């Protein structure tokens, strides 16, 4: 494979300052709606980056479950690598790669644990099989085989065969409160359009500036 010869043009249109909302949440919701309407595969999928105590970053794909002017929300096993790292360093970055419409959104912020009430409300809305999977999987820990994992799933299915599935104590969620959000639109000749929103925390106001590609 000659990877250095792989290239394409980005021709889905430009992004101008007058196209942007005054703050990033409205702009994100606008772009997310468009991504859904244009049938981008997994439009809520985001790469979540965290850092361990040695400074080693790690990444994984997680699904966005809510967005508002408070921030971005996702749920996870609290014993997972990302949760452990957020417990030591709550700085986080989210990346939405909408490749087939030549757009990216990058969020820089901090993570805060959601309340048990918020987590419970979402957990009970999940399909039963997803609830059981949350109980069966010790996320990020070694497992000897898939057979062992499926056996654990079967055990949980039997355990909760009657009545509701309770919320695991080791399962929770995070609110990501951003202080910077970048919107990236691919441009012809690699002259991409990039705009970075920045939060003035003293005034609680947002402004944006254009970045060179």
Secondary structure, DSSP 4 states (H G I P E B T S, - for coil): --GGG------S----GGGS-SSHHHHHHHHHHHHHHTT-TTTTEEEEEEE-TTS-EEEEEEE--EEETTEEEEEEETTSHHHHHHHH--EEEEEEEEGGGTEEEEEEEEEEEPPHHHHHHHHHHS-HHHHHHHHH--TTS--S-HHHHHHHHHHHHHHTSSSPPPPPTTEEEEEEEEEEEEEEE--GGG--EEEEEEEETTTTEEEEEEE--
